[in-house]
């Protein structure tokens, strides 16, 4: 109870001292404001990039394995993968038969072609040859019309499912359903428009700038069998069985490619976890460097608060002597200056968060990069600002608390 009374009284005195020196308090908070803005903005950009990447990468399919010629991420020794043979549709068909009734196997091929509708042209759009199983793999569905059907794949129909950006670029506000577009030199009828997905960060694919056609039509129209590489997605029934499925897929692919036991795999198994892991490693390192640099501003702000608190203790030496003479304990004096320091930094933290929120909105509206100011970041920023205040005021407060009351009363 006594501690609570001391804390309440010390807080009241501390707030009164801040109110009595408004100009000095405002100038003191500037360093904290700058530091909090720098640190918070860095964290919001990282948070936004991570959220955008997860949202975009989710279109890959978290519970699917991808059999590819090369790993998605090659850190070094690129040349060891250069001479690997491409995967082809025959291998995809054999893998599908091996997992029939146990897993979904979906091959894809891709190329880039110019699209045209009347006078509207889009250059270098990614054209993906696939099957009706793709929505099951990626959980992406059309927002208008339909996706590919087994009928389209079997009979090599010239139908296309376009991304949102393609629909806007070629048709504007008009409905593209059942309209004919040129993909390269071939005519395709638009059967559906995919829901808006957005592109991943750090140069990832733009999922809204894609066109899906039956893989059989892709081979016929674009010569896929001659030069394109096939990627084969294998969807696990459950996330729990993904690791077991990976071993089975490796075994089946080695069997299909007739690899001897001593021979290394000449294909790669990719999954979303590895992609997210690499992203988190790279961006996490950038975040760490960014926070280290921006924390310097916060550290300088803390030094400024400590300096002002030393000045405050010196100016109020006689006041400390009077309080001690009438019975104030060291604890009360210590809490008084700690509360004053913490209150100054907390105020700077709140102002800094407000400025960071404005900067976050500006960054998002500019489209330069994603940014997201979450409640968690705000709580951390407030906690950091308060902690800086406590540590900055600790030494000056300790000095004030240990003053001899007789000497303090003599101080002029």
N, C-alpha and C positions, 0 to 999 in steps of 0.2 A: 504493500500500500504506500509506504514511504517513497519507494522508488517511482511509483506512478505519479505521486504528488510532485516529486522533484522534477520528473520528466515534463509534466504539464507546465510547471512554473518556468522551467528552463526554455521550453518551446515558446512560451508567451514572451519572455524577455528577448529571445533570439529574433522573433518576428518583429518586435518593436524596434530592435536595433537596425534591422534591414529597412524598415519603413522610414527610419530617421535618416538613413543614408541612401536614398533611392538612386541617385546618380551613380554612386560608387557600386551599388548592387547591380545595376544594369550593365555597367562597363565590365564588371567582374564576370557576369554570365556570358559575355560575348564569346570568350574562348570555349566555354562548355557548349554553347549553341553551335559554333562552327564544328567542333568535334563530333557532336551528336548527329548533326546533319550529314557529315561526311561518312560516318560509320553506318548510319541508318540507310542512307541512299545506296551505299555499296551492298548492304544486305537485301534491300528491296529489289535491286537489279538481279542479284543472284537468285533470289526467291522466284522472281518472275521468269527468269530463264529456265530454272528447274521445272516450274509448273508447265511452261509452254513445251519444253522438251518431252516431259512425261505425257502430256496430252497428245502431242504429235506422234511420239514413238508408240503410244498405245495402239495406233492404227496398224502397227506391225503385228500385234497379237502376242500377248504376254504368255499365253499357254501353248505356244507353237514353237517347233524347231524348224530351222531353215537349212536345207542342204544346199550348199553353194560351192562353187569352184574355189573361192578364196574366203578367208575370214572377213567379216565386216570391218574390222579394225586391224591394220597391219602396222605394228610399231617399228619393226626392223626386219631384215632378211626378206625383203619383197621378192627377190629373185628365186627363192626356193619355191614360190607358188606360181611363177611365171609359166612353167612348162606343164602345169597340170591340164589334163583334158577337160573340155567343157562338159557339163551335164547335158543330156539330151532328153527328148520326150520319151524315147524307148525306155530309158532308165527310170523316168518318172512313172511310166505305166507299170513297170515291173515292181517298183516300190509300192505302188498303189495296191497291186494284187497281193503283195506280201502282208499288207496291213489291212486288208479288206475286212470290214466288220469290227476292227479294233481301233482304228484311227483314221482321220480324214487326211488324204494326201492331195495337194493342189499344186500343179506346176504353173509357173508364170514366166513370161518372156517380155522383154521391153526394148523399145527403140524410141527415137525422137523423130517427129514429123511435123510439118506445118499443117495447120488447120485452116479451112476456109468455109465461110458461109456468106454467099453473095459477095459483097465488097469487103466484108470483115475478115481479117487474117490474123492468126496467132502463130508466132514462130516458135519452133523448138519445143513443142508440147510432148510430154512423155506419154507414149502409147503402150499400154500393158495388155499383153495377151494372157488370158486367164480362163477360169471356168466358173460355173455357177456356185462353186464351193467357197469362193473368196469371202463373201460376207460372214460365213461361219468361222473362218480363220481370223478375220480382223475385227469382227463386230461392227463393221461399217455398213450402213444401209442407205439406199436412195431416199431422198426427201421428196422426190417427184418421179412418177413413172415406176419402172421396175429395174431389177438387175438382170444380168444374163441368166438364161435358162438352159437346162440340159439340151433342149431342142436346138437352141442357137449354136451350141458347141458341136453337137452331132452333125448338123447339116450346114455348117460353115456359113452361118448367116452374117450379113453385113450390118450388124447392129452395134451401137456404141452407147456406153454409159459415160457421161462426161462429168467432170468435177465442177464445183460451184464457180470457180474463177473462169473456167472455159465457157460455162453457160453465160456468165455476165459479159465476157469479152466478145462473144460471137452474137449473142441474141439480146443483150441488154435486159430490158424488163419483159420482153416477149417470152412466151413459153417455147422451149426448144423441143418438146416432145413431138415425135413423128416428123420432125424436120430433117432434111438431108444435109450432111456436111461432107466436105472433102477432107480425108485424112491422107496426105500425100496425093496420089493420083486416083484414089479409090473413093467411091461414094459409100457413106454409112448412114443409116437411119438412127436418129437419137431415140433411145428407148427409155432413158432415165437420167436423172441428175442426182449425184451423190450429195449427201448432207455436208454442210460446211465443216471442214476439219482444221484447216490452217497448216502452215509449214512448220517444221521443227527449227530450232535455233542452230547456230553454228554451221550454217550451210547445209542443213538437212533437206530432205525432199519437200516440195510444196505439194501436199496431198490434194489441194484444190485445183491444181494445174495438171491433171491427169485424165486420160481417156482409157476406158476398159473395153476390149473387144474379145470375142471368142478366140481362144488360143489356136484353134484349127484355122480360123479365118486369118489370124495373124501370120501363121506359117505360110498360108497360100498367098497372102497379099504382100508380105514384106520379106519373104524368103528366109523366115526364121530358122528353118531346118539347116540351112547352109552356113549361117554365120553367127546366129545368136546363141547366147548361153541361157540355159534353163535354171531357174531357182525353184526348189521343191519345198513347199511348206508341209509339215506334218503336225497336225493338231492333236495334242494330248487330250484324252477324255477328262482328266483332272490335273490340276497343278501338282498334286502329290506324286503323280506317276511320271512327271516330266523327265526326271533324271533316269528312271528305268527305261523310258521310251528312247532316250538318247542313246543308251547302250545298244538297244535293239536296232535302231536306225543305222548306227555305225556298223553293226554286224551284217545287216542286210545289204548295205551299200558296198561293203568289202566283198560280200558274196557276189553281188551283181557285177562288180568290176574285176572279179577273179583275182583278188590280191592274195598273195601268199602270206603266211603268218608273220614272216620277218619283214615284209614290206610295209612302209608307212602309209597312212591314209593319203590318197590323192584327191581329197575333197574336204570340206569344212562343215562343221555343225555350228550354226549361229543361233542365238536366242536373245531375247530382249534384255535379260539380266546382264549379259556381257556388255551390251550397248550402254545401258544405264550406268554400269560400273565404270566404264571408261569415261563417260560424260562427267560423272561425279568426281572422278579423280582429277580430270583436267580443270573443270570449273572450280572444284574445291581448292586446288592449288592457287588458282587466280584469286579466289575469294580470300584465301589466307594472306596472300601478298597485299591485296587491296586493304584488308582490315589492319594489317601491320602498318601500312603507310598512313591510313586515315586515323589510326589510333594515336599517332604522333601528335595530331592536332588536339585530341582529347587530353593527352598527357600534358601538353603545354598549357591547356586551359586549366587543368588541375593544379599545375605549378602556380598559375596566376591566382587561383583561389587561395592556395596556401599562403602566398605572399600577402594577400589582402587580410587574411585571418591573423597573421603575425602583427600586421599594422593595427588591426582591431584590438587585439589583446594588449598591445602597448598603449594605445589610446585610452583604454578602459581599465588600466592598472589600478587607479584609485577606486573606481567602482567595484572592482574585484575585492579590494581591501575592505571596503565598507560592508559588502555582502558577507565576507568571511567574519568580520568583526561582530556582526549581528547573528551569526550562527550558521551561515551557509556552509555546506560540506564541499569537499573537493569534487565529489560526484556531481553536485549541482552545477558547479562552474564548468566542469568537463562537458556535461550534457548541453549546457547553454551554447558553448561555442561549436560543438559538434552539430547541434540542430541548426545553428546559423549557417554553417558551411554546407550542410546537406540541403537546406532549404534553397540556398542560392543555386546550387547545382541542379536540384530538382526543377526549379523554375526554368533554368537554361535548357534542361532536357525536354520539358513540355513544349517550349517555344521551338526547339530544334525539331521535334517530331512534327509540329505543325508545318514548318518550312519543308521538311522532307516529304510530307504528304502532298504539298503543292508541286514539288519537283517530280515526284512520282507520276502525278497526273500529267505534267508537261511531257515527261519522257514517253508515257504511253500514247499521248495524243500525237506526238511527233512521229511515231512508228519506227524510231531508231532501234529500239530494243524493248522487250517486255520488262515490266517492273511491277511488283506487288508488295504493298505495305500491309502485312498481316498483323493481327492483334498480338501474336507472339513476338514479332519484331518490336512492336511498341512497348510491350512489357519489358523485354530485354533492355531496350534503350533507357527506359525509366530506371530500371534496376542499376544499370551501369552508371548513369548520371548520379544517382544517389550514393552508390559505392564510391565514386570519385570524390564526392563531397565529404563523405565520412573519412576517407583516407587523407584527403587534403587538409581537413581540419583537425586531424588527430594530434599531430605534433604541436600546433599552436594551442589547442585546447588543453593538452597535457601541461604545457608551459604555464598557461594561465591558472590551471588548477593547483599547481605546486608553488604558486607565489606565496611568500611569507606575508601575512596580513599587516604586520607592523611596517615592513618595508614598503608594501603596496600603498599604505595610507600616507607615507612620507613622499610618495612619487608626485612630482609636479610635471 
